[in-house]
Amino acid sequence: MPAKNEKYDTMVQHTFSTLAEITSEQIAEVARAAGEPAWLVEQRVTAWDFFAQALPPEWRRTDLTKLQPEGITPQTNPQGTILDWDSSLAQRGVMFMTLKDAVRSHESQVRERLGTLIDALSHKFSALRAALWQDGVFLYVPKNVEVELPLRVRYKLSDGSRSIFPYSLVVLERGARVTFIEEFMSQDAAESCLAGPTTEIFVGEGSAIRFVSAQQWGKGMYHIGSQLINLKRDAHAEWVSIALGGQVQHIEAEARMQGDGSGITWYGATFAGDDQQLLTAPWLRHAGSNNESHMDFKTVVTGSGYSVFDGMIKIEHESRAASTRLEEHAVHLTPKARNDSIPGLRIDTNDVAKAGHASTSGQVDEEQLFYMRTRGIKPDEAKRMIVMGLFEPAIDAIPVEDLRETLIAAIEGKI
């Protein structure tokens, strides 16, 4: 059966006040008018009350001074959640639908998981996301079901809108297999816009997921979100994180190896150009025993671009025989470009198989450029080849050809 493309793109409704004027009463009124259950209304109100009284987090390397969120009017309905999948999978028990629909049709399954991995009250922006999400997707893969074709969601900011808070909720039962892709996209904006994505992924015993997250926002977007994958016993994940667009990015991401024998391979590619500030804070958290993890992030900065890799390996006290390594390698294409690489390692147990981290950062190797020029390769083409070679592990791990081509074109346009 051909791929099914469902688009939920309704008219923009400005029934909320600005972020500076919204009250918890408005939050509850809008949620009830949408037919949301009492527990979700309460969840939203609690998050909003926290947001309203909390101070902004003190992030040293994320500049939010130009955001001015007080003037942003959030939407009260989904504006741009696009799902691509094969509808025949529903006959095998696979659920792939908007999160708003899932709350109505599969309330108990959503309630059991929603908000249980990422603490909505951890800081002001996490509470804002929990209070205001409208766009979102629910993916459920039953026990021992293997989905061969990738399932894909695209979150798109509607024209005239200045905010979007998409929520991806993914559940794999024991022995399931799936590839899940989430993409973020928008046109360039004259005013600052805010995207607050939340992604919670539950990987059951013996299950496996390939997760691709590709950020291609237009200019003016502030991308402030959280992502967490929780791996049960013998579960495995391959994670690909791509960050190319937006004005400012601050992403808190974590792979939590909760079960014994679980593991992850995590590839990242970040390219920050003029006026961009892109921060990723990825964690590898080992809680079970005999876990294996490897993080391989690559960064390129050019013009006045600024990128931050704030990576951490955390091995908990109860963990045993963890094997882990974290790496980040950055290339500067211009003198004013900057990259801060902050790899870390925290070990609370004496029982570790191996653990290590490394980072490198520097200009394009002049000897390498000279070698390529002596063989007739022009300087611009040489830089392109070096950058594409650096990003190759992450790009090659993306299983969808048209997405690979789109990302390659975007990267080449920034070189």
C-alpha positions as CSV (number, residue, x, y, z in Angstrom):
1,M,0.0,0.0,0.0
2,P,1.4,3.5,-0.8
3,A,2.6,5.7,2.0
4,K,-0.2,7.6,3.7
5,N,0.4,11.3,4.2
6,E,-1.8,13.0,6.8
7,K,-1.6,16.7,7.3
8,Y,-3.1,18.5,10.2
9,D,-2.9,22.2,9.3
10,T,-5.7,24.2,10.6
11,M,-6.4,27.9,10.7
12,V,-4.4,29.9,13.2
13,Q,-6.6,30.9,16.1
14,H,-5.4,33.6,18.5
15,T,-7.7,32.9,21.5
16,F,-4.7,32.9,23.9
17,S,-3.3,36.1,25.2
18,T,0.4,36.7,24.9
19,L,2.8,34.7,27.1
20,A,3.0,37.7,29.4
21,E,-0.8,37.8,29.9
22,I,-2.0,34.2,29.9
23,T,-3.5,32.9,33.1
24,S,-3.9,29.4,34.4
25,E,-7.7,29.9,34.0
26,Q,-7.2,30.5,30.3
27,I,-5.0,27.3,30.1
28,A,-7.8,25.3,31.7
29,E,-10.5,26.9,29.6
30,V,-8.8,26.2,26.3
31,A,-8.0,22.6,27.3
32,R,-11.5,21.8,28.4
33,A,-13.0,23.4,25.3
34,A,-10.8,21.0,23.3
35,G,-12.3,18.1,25.2
36,E,-9.1,17.1,27.0
37,P,-9.5,14.8,30.1
38,A,-9.2,16.3,33.6
39,W,-5.8,14.8,34.3
40,L,-4.3,16.5,31.2
41,V,-6.0,19.8,32.1
42,E,-4.5,19.6,35.6
43,Q,-1.1,18.7,34.1
44,R,-1.1,21.8,31.9
45,V,-2.3,24.1,34.7
46,T,0.4,22.9,37.1
47,A,3.1,23.4,34.4
48,W,1.8,26.9,33.6
49,D,1.7,27.9,37.3
50,F,5.3,26.8,37.6
51,F,6.3,28.7,34.4
52,A,4.6,31.9,35.5
53,Q,6.5,32.1,38.8
54,A,9.9,30.5,37.8
55,L,12.9,32.5,36.9
56,P,14.6,31.8,33.6
57,P,17.4,29.2,33.8
58,E,20.9,30.5,34.1
59,W,22.5,29.1,31.0
60,R,26.0,30.5,30.5
61,R,26.4,29.7,26.9
62,T,22.8,30.2,25.6
63,D,22.0,33.9,24.9
64,L,18.2,34.5,25.1
65,T,18.4,38.3,25.5
66,K,16.9,38.9,22.1
67,L,14.1,36.4,22.4
68,Q,11.5,38.5,24.2
69,P,8.9,35.7,24.5
70,E,6.4,38.0,26.3
71,G,5.1,39.2,22.9
72,I,4.5,35.8,21.5
73,T,0.9,34.5,21.2
74,P,0.8,30.7,21.3
75,Q,-1.7,28.7,19.3
76,T,-4.6,26.8,20.8
77,N,-4.7,24.1,18.1
78,P,-2.2,22.0,16.0
79,Q,-0.7,24.1,13.2
80,G,1.7,21.8,11.3
81,T,2.0,18.1,12.2
82,I,2.6,16.0,9.1
83,L,2.7,12.2,9.3
84,D,4.2,9.9,6.7
85,W,3.5,6.2,7.1
86,D,2.0,3.0,5.6
87,S,-1.6,2.8,7.0
88,S,-1.5,-1.0,6.5
89,L,0.7,-1.2,9.6
90,A,-2.5,-0.5,11.7
91,Q,-3.5,-4.1,10.9
92,R,-0.5,-5.2,12.9
93,G,-1.4,-3.0,15.9
94,V,1.0,-0.1,15.1
95,M,-0.4,3.2,16.1
96,F,0.9,6.4,14.5
97,M,-1.3,9.4,14.9
98,T,-1.3,13.0,16.3
99,L,-0.9,13.2,20.0
100,K,-4.2,15.1,20.3
101,D,-6.0,12.3,18.6
102,A,-4.3,9.7,20.8
103,V,-5.4,11.5,23.9
104,R,-9.0,10.9,22.7
105,S,-8.7,7.4,21.3
106,H,-6.0,5.8,23.5
107,E,-6.2,7.9,26.6
108,S,-4.9,5.3,29.1
109,Q,-1.8,4.5,27.1
110,V,-0.9,8.2,26.7
111,R,-1.6,9.0,30.3
112,E,0.6,6.1,31.5
113,R,3.7,7.6,29.7
114,L,3.2,11.3,29.0
115,G,5.6,13.4,31.0
116,T,7.2,10.5,32.9
117,L,10.7,10.7,31.4
118,I,11.2,14.5,31.2
119,D,10.3,16.5,34.3
120,A,8.1,19.3,33.2
121,L,9.0,21.3,36.3
122,S,12.8,21.1,35.8
123,H,13.0,24.7,34.6
124,K,10.9,27.5,33.1
125,F,11.0,26.4,29.5
126,S,10.3,22.7,30.2
127,A,7.1,23.9,32.1
128,L,6.2,26.1,29.1
129,R,6.3,23.2,26.8
130,A,4.2,21.0,29.0
131,A,1.6,23.6,29.4
132,L,1.2,24.7,25.7
133,W,1.9,21.7,23.5
134,Q,-0.6,21.2,20.7
135,D,1.3,19.7,17.8
136,G,2.6,16.2,18.5
137,V,2.7,12.5,17.6
138,F,2.0,9.2,19.3
139,L,3.8,6.1,18.0
140,Y,3.1,2.7,19.5
141,V,4.7,-0.5,18.2
142,P,3.3,-3.8,19.8
143,K,5.3,-6.7,21.1
144,N,7.6,-8.4,18.5
145,V,6.4,-6.2,15.6
146,E,9.1,-5.1,13.2
147,V,8.4,-2.0,11.1
148,E,10.6,-2.0,8.0
149,L,9.7,1.4,6.5
150,P,10.6,4.5,8.5
151,L,7.8,6.4,10.2
152,R,8.2,10.1,9.8
153,V,6.8,13.3,11.4
154,R,7.5,16.8,10.2
155,Y,6.8,19.8,12.5
156,K,6.3,23.0,10.5
157,L,5.7,26.5,11.8
158,S,2.6,28.0,10.1
159,D,2.9,31.4,8.3
160,G,2.2,34.2,10.8
161,S,2.8,32.0,13.8
162,R,5.6,32.7,16.2
163,S,5.7,29.6,18.4
164,I,5.2,25.8,18.2
165,F,5.6,23.2,21.0
166,P,5.6,19.8,19.4
167,Y,5.5,16.6,21.6
168,S,6.7,13.2,20.3
169,L,5.7,10.3,22.4
170,V,7.1,6.9,21.3
171,V,6.5,3.5,22.9
172,L,8.1,0.2,21.8
173,E,6.9,-3.0,23.5
174,R,9.2,-6.0,24.0
175,G,10.9,-7.2,20.9
176,A,9.7,-4.4,18.6
177,R,11.8,-2.7,15.9
178,V,11.2,0.7,14.3
179,T,12.8,3.7,12.6
180,F,11.4,7.0,13.7
181,I,12.2,10.4,12.1
182,E,11.3,13.8,13.4
183,E,12.0,17.0,11.4
184,F,11.6,20.6,12.3
185,M,11.2,23.3,9.6
186,S,10.1,26.8,9.0
187,Q,10.6,29.8,6.7
188,D,12.9,32.7,7.8
189,A,11.2,35.1,10.2
190,A,11.6,38.8,10.7
191,E,10.7,38.5,14.4
192,S,12.0,36.0,16.9
193,C,10.1,32.8,17.1
194,L,10.1,30.0,19.7
195,A,10.1,26.3,19.2
196,G,9.8,24.1,22.3
197,P,10.0,20.4,21.3
198,T,9.7,17.5,23.8
199,T,10.5,13.9,22.8
200,E,10.0,10.9,25.1
201,I,11.0,7.4,23.8
202,F,10.3,4.2,25.7
203,V,12.3,1.2,24.3
204,G,11.1,-2.1,25.8
205,E,13.0,-5.2,26.6
206,G,14.9,-6.6,23.6
207,S,13.6,-3.8,21.3
208,A,15.5,-1.6,18.9
209,I,14.9,1.9,17.5
210,R,16.7,4.1,15.0
211,F,15.8,7.7,15.9
212,V,16.7,10.6,13.6
213,S,16.1,14.2,14.7
214,A,16.8,16.8,12.1
215,Q,16.5,20.5,12.9
216,Q,16.3,22.8,9.9
217,W,14.5,25.9,11.2
218,G,14.7,29.2,9.4
219,K,16.3,32.3,10.6
220,G,14.9,33.9,13.8
221,M,13.9,30.6,15.5
222,Y,14.9,29.8,19.1
223,H,14.9,26.0,19.5
224,I,14.7,25.1,23.2
225,G,13.8,21.5,23.9
226,S,14.4,18.2,25.6
227,Q,14.8,14.6,24.3
228,L,15.1,11.4,26.3
229,I,15.4,7.8,25.3
230,N,14.9,5.2,28.0
231,L,16.2,1.7,27.2
232,K,15.1,-1.4,29.1
233,R,16.9,-4.7,29.3
234,D,18.8,-5.7,26.1
235,A,17.2,-2.8,24.2
236,H,19.3,-0.9,21.7
237,A,19.1,2.5,19.9
238,E,20.9,4.3,17.1
239,W,20.4,8.0,17.5
240,V,21.2,10.6,14.8
241,S,21.1,14.3,15.8
242,I,21.3,17.0,13.1
243,A,21.4,20.7,13.9
244,L,21.6,23.1,11.0
245,G,19.1,25.9,11.3
246,G,17.6,28.4,13.7
247,Q,19.0,31.4,15.5
248,V,19.7,29.9,18.9
249,Q,19.5,26.2,19.9
250,H,19.5,24.8,23.4
251,I,18.8,21.0,23.4
252,E,19.0,18.8,26.5
253,A,19.2,15.2,25.3
254,E,19.7,12.0,27.2
255,A,20.1,8.3,26.4
256,R,19.3,6.4,29.7
257,M,20.4,2.8,29.7
258,Q,18.1,1.6,32.5
259,G,18.1,-2.1,31.7
260,D,21.0,-4.6,31.8
261,G,22.6,-5.2,28.4
262,S,21.1,-2.1,26.8
263,G,23.2,0.1,24.5
264,I,23.3,3.0,22.1
265,T,25.3,4.4,19.2
266,W,24.8,8.2,18.9
267,Y,25.9,10.3,15.9
268,G,25.6,14.1,15.8
269,A,26.2,16.7,13.1
270,T,26.1,20.5,13.9
271,F,26.9,23.3,11.5
272,A,26.7,26.9,12.9
273,G,27.0,29.8,10.5
274,D,26.7,33.6,10.8
275,D,24.8,34.8,13.9
276,Q,23.9,31.2,14.9
277,Q,24.4,29.9,18.4
278,L,23.7,26.2,18.5
279,L,24.1,24.3,21.8
280,T,23.6,20.6,22.4
281,A,23.9,19.0,25.8
282,P,23.8,15.2,25.3
283,W,24.1,12.7,28.2
284,L,24.9,9.0,28.2
285,R,23.5,7.7,31.5
286,H,24.4,4.2,32.6
287,A,22.1,2.7,35.2
288,G,22.0,-1.0,34.3
289,S,24.9,-3.5,34.0
290,N,26.9,-4.5,31.0
291,N,25.7,-1.4,29.0
292,E,27.6,-0.2,26.0
293,S,27.4,3.3,24.5
294,H,29.3,5.4,22.0
295,M,28.8,9.0,21.1
296,D,30.4,10.5,18.0
297,F,29.5,14.2,17.4
298,K,31.0,16.3,14.6
299,T,30.8,20.1,14.5
300,V,31.6,22.8,11.9
301,V,31.5,26.5,12.5
302,T,31.9,29.3,10.0
303,G,31.5,33.1,9.7
304,S,30.6,34.3,13.2
305,G,28.9,31.0,14.1
306,Y,29.1,29.7,17.7
307,S,28.5,26.1,18.7
308,V,28.6,24.3,22.1
309,F,28.9,20.6,22.8
310,D,28.2,20.0,26.5
311,G,28.4,16.3,26.6
312,M,28.4,14.0,29.6
313,I,28.8,10.4,30.5
314,K,27.2,9.5,33.8
315,I,27.7,6.1,35.3
316,E,25.4,5.5,38.3
317,H,26.4,3.7,41.5
318,E,24.2,0.7,40.7
319,S,25.8,0.2,37.3
320,R,28.3,-2.6,36.6
321,A,30.7,-3.2,33.8
322,A,29.7,-0.2,31.7
323,S,31.6,0.3,28.4
324,T,31.4,3.8,27.0
325,R,33.1,6.5,25.0
326,L,32.2,10.1,24.1
327,E,33.9,12.1,21.3
328,E,33.4,15.4,19.6
329,H,35.5,16.9,16.8
330,A,35.1,20.4,15.5
331,V,36.4,22.2,12.5
332,H,36.6,26.1,12.2
333,L,36.3,27.4,8.6
334,T,36.8,31.0,9.5
335,P,38.8,32.9,12.2
336,K,35.8,34.4,14.0
337,A,33.9,31.1,14.3
338,R,33.9,29.5,17.7
339,N,33.2,26.2,19.2
340,D,33.2,25.2,22.9
341,S,33.6,21.5,23.5
342,I,32.9,20.4,27.1
343,P,33.1,16.6,27.4
344,G,32.6,15.2,30.9
345,L,32.7,11.9,32.8
346,R,31.1,11.2,36.2
347,I,31.6,7.8,37.6
348,D,29.9,6.7,40.9
349,T,31.0,3.1,40.9
350,N,34.3,1.1,41.0
351,D,33.0,-1.5,38.5
352,V,33.6,-0.1,35.0
353,A,34.7,-2.0,31.9
354,K,36.0,1.1,30.1
355,A,35.1,4.7,29.9
356,G,36.7,7.7,28.1
357,H,36.0,10.9,26.3
358,A,37.9,13.1,23.8
359,S,37.5,16.3,21.8
360,T,39.4,18.2,19.2
361,S,38.9,21.6,17.8
362,G,40.8,23.6,15.2
363,Q,41.1,25.2,11.8
364,V,41.1,23.2,8.5
365,D,44.5,21.5,8.2
366,E,46.5,23.7,5.8
367,E,48.7,20.8,4.8
368,Q,45.6,18.8,3.9
369,L,44.4,21.8,1.8
370,F,47.8,22.1,0.1
371,Y,47.9,18.4,-0.7
372,M,44.4,18.6,-2.3
373,R,45.3,21.8,-4.3
374,T,48.4,20.1,-5.7
375,R,46.1,17.5,-7.2
376,G,44.0,20.2,-8.9
377,I,41.2,20.5,-6.3
378,K,40.1,24.1,-5.8
379,P,40.1,25.5,-2.2
380,D,36.3,25.8,-2.0
381,E,35.8,22.3,-3.3
382,A,38.5,21.0,-0.9
383,K,36.7,22.6,2.1
384,R,33.4,21.1,0.9
385,M,35.0,17.6,0.7
386,I,36.5,18.0,4.2
387,V,33.2,19.1,5.7
388,M,31.1,16.4,4.0
389,G,33.6,13.8,5.0
390,L,33.4,14.9,8.6
391,F,29.6,14.7,8.6
392,E,29.5,11.4,6.7
393,P,28.8,9.0,9.7
394,A,25.7,11.0,10.7
395,I,24.4,11.5,7.2
396,D,25.0,7.9,6.1
397,A,23.0,6.7,9.1
398,I,19.8,8.5,7.8
399,P,17.7,5.8,6.0
400,V,15.6,8.2,3.9
401,E,17.2,9.3,0.6
402,D,15.2,12.6,0.1
403,L,16.1,13.7,3.7
404,R,19.8,12.9,3.2
405,E,19.7,14.9,-0.1
406,T,18.0,17.9,1.6
407,L,20.5,17.9,4.5
408,I,23.5,17.6,2.1
409,A,22.2,20.6,0.1
410,A,21.7,22.6,3.3
411,I,25.2,21.8,4.5
412,E,26.8,22.6,1.1
413,G,24.9,25.9,1.1
414,K,26.5,26.9,4.4
415,I,30.1,26.0,3.5
